[in-house]
Every structure is written in structure tokens, then in C-alpha cells.
Amino acid sequence: MLTENVFRNRAAEISNAERSLLEGAISHVQTYPAGSLVVRQGVPVDISTLLVKGLMTRHVDAPDGRRHPVALHVPGDFVDLHAYALKKLDHDVAALTDITVAVFRHASLEAIQTSEPGLARRLWFLTLLDAAMHRQWIYRLASLNALQRVSHFLCETHARLLAIGASEGNAFPLPMTQADIGEVCSLTNVHVNRVLRELRESGLCNVRGANVQILDLKGLVERARFDPHYLYLNPQTAAHAVGHTGNPP
């Protein structure tokens, strides 16, 4: 089921009937190669996309040509659901890796809003979740040092992948280059390399190729000052995301 991960392990539950309704609203499934621009800033759109496979970014291009990511999306994310209300975006949406997306026409979302207010509220929850993660993104770049930024980003990504069953608990895939990590953490390649080496030598985690091995989750969480409350996970998943494997408090 293409929409299986949309609300998986989230505070907002979704019934099988609602999931089937959401699946039925999919217009088609489309693939894009890495680097593709999926939605261009300022161009009117009448569709929204659900990420099924791969990683996507939302970013703003500076006048000097530099790309400034403002969000990273993992499978299960409704990447540009807010385009349903806005009709055109103030930023670009792009494929960071090869991706597969499920496409929803806004007319279908309109029908859901009219006939299924409960499901419409759950979709609204996803846009509010985007806003919560964006606030945390700003906090990470404004208040944390380089080591804390990268640690926080890794903890957040681990928690999000844990929620959709894509993390083993002590390892998860991260098909991003050091340049990509530098962009999302506002650091140079050299700085990212230094931070990753320090995390490895400190026995916290090891980022090798497209995979992250967590060696000491509690230590990494402490170093990052990471609290997953803003991800609105269910209590069990939130506890696992910070290294508590027993019953959640």
C-alpha cells in the first residue's frame, strides 16, 4: 500500500478505511531521477505529491546561485500538501535521490475535505508537522554548533525513519553526500568531514557511504540536545528514538 507510512507511528492515527480512501485518491505514480526539479517556485500547480521512495528537498536558491535547503523529506511524507491551499510555492521541490512519488490532484483532495472531515484533519496534521520540523530546523541552524547540528540532524532522521520502519534501531540508510549534509546543516564539506570523524572517534556513530551506524544512541542524543517531541511520534516510537527500549513513561 503506497500510503502505509503516512501516519505510521504518529500521534494522529488513521483507520484502514481512511487509508483506502487516500489510496483511491491517487492519480498516478511517477518517478524522477536524482537532481530533478519536481515543483518550481512560483509556478501554479494543481497536484500534490506523496513521497514513496527516496529523498526529496525543499529549497530556496540565493541570488549567488547557492541552494539553501529548508526541509528534507523521507518516504511517507506528503511533500507539498500545502500547495493544495497555496496553489503555487515560494520555494522549489527537488529530488535529492532517485524518487518515486504518488500524485494527488487537488480536485481529489477537495473531495476528501468535503466528504471526509476526519481524514481532512489528519492531512492538516501533516502540514502542521511540516511547520514544527521547520521551526526545529531554524533552531538547529541558529542555536547549535557544528557538532550539535550534524548530531541533531542524524537523530532526527533516525527518528523519522524509525517511525516508518526504515531504521533498524542502530543503523539506517542515508544516501546523502557530505556536501548534502553540509547544505542541510549550513556547513562546509571540510567542516562536515571533521564533525563526522569526531562522532566516529567519540564512539557515537559512524557515517560510511550511504549508511549510518549508531554506536551510542543515548550519547548521540545528549550531544545533539535532541528531543523528538516536535515529531509527534507515538510514545513507544519516541522512546526508542532516544534510546529507551523499555516501556515509555
Secondary structure, DSSP 8 states (H G I E B T S, - for coil): -TTTTSSTTBSS---HHHHHHHHHTEEEEEEE-TT-EEE-TT---SEEEEEEES-EEEEEE-TTS-EEEEEEE-TT-BTTTTHHHHSS-SSEEEESSSEEEEEEEHHHHHHHHHH-HHHHHHHHHHHHHHHHHHHHHHHHHHH--HHHHHHHHHHHHHHHHHHTT---SSEEE----HHHHHHHHT--HHHHHHHHHHHHHTTSEEEETTEEEES-HHHHHHHHT--GGGG-B-HHHHHHHTT--S---
